[in-house]
Amino acid sequence: MTAISSPCINVCRMQDNLCLGCYRTLDEIATWSQMSDAEKMQILSKVANRSASAVENSAVVQAVQKKTG
């Protein structure tokens, strides 16, 4: 079985306890190497949701800024 890779992209910038590069919390980053594959898959699912929310929120902000010019 192939090991599950970390979602880290080496853009390590924290905001409100969340990395803006990989969308993991500090706890998730710190414990990644000790997690089971099942736990890592759960975190990757959360990461995907967080990333999608961030993109959606960014699009909304840009639309509002464009309207208010």
C-alpha positions in Angstrom: 0.0 0.0 0.0 1.2 3.5 -0.8 1.8 5.9 2.0 -0.6 8.9 2.2 1.4 12.1 1.5 1.1 15.2 3.5 -0.9 18.0 1.8 1.9 20.4 2.7 2.9 22.7 -0.2 5.6 24.6 1.8 3.5 27.8 2.1 3.4 27.8 5.8 1.5 30.8 6.9 -0.9 30.5 9.9 -4.1 32.4 10.3 -6.6 31.6 13.1 -4.9 28.3 13.8 -5.1 27.2 10.1 -2.3 27.0 7.6 -3.1 29.0 4.5 -1.0 26.7 2.4 -2.4 23.2 3.3 -5.5 24.1 5.2 -4.6 22.0 8.2 -4.7 23.1 11.9 -1.5 23.2 14.0 -2.6 20.0 15.7 -3.2 18.2 12.4 0.2 19.3 11.2 2.0 18.3 14.4 0.4 14.8 14.6 0.4 13.9 10.9 3.3 11.5 11.1 1.6 9.6 13.9 -1.8 9.3 12.3 -3.2 6.1 10.8 -4.1 6.1 7.1 -7.8 6.4 8.0 -7.1 9.5 10.2 -5.1 11.0 7.3 -7.9 10.4 4.9 -10.3 12.2 7.3 -8.0 15.1 7.5 -7.6 15.2 3.7 -11.4 15.4 3.4 -11.5 18.3 5.9 -8.7 20.0 3.9 -10.7 19.7 0.7 -13.7 21.3 2.4 -11.7 24.0 3.9 -9.9 24.8 0.6 -13.2 24.9 -1.3 -14.7 27.2 1.3 -11.7 29.5 1.1 -11.9 29.7 -2.7 -15.7 30.4 -2.5 -15.2 33.1 0.1 -12.4 34.7 -1.9 -14.7 34.8 -5.0 -17.5 36.4 -2.9 -15.1 39.1 -1.6 -13.8 39.8 -5.1 -17.3 40.2 -6.4 -18.3 42.6 -3.6 -15.1 44.6 -4.1 -15.8 44.8 -7.9 -19.3 46.0 -7.3 -18.3 48.6 -4.7 -15.3 49.6 -6.8 
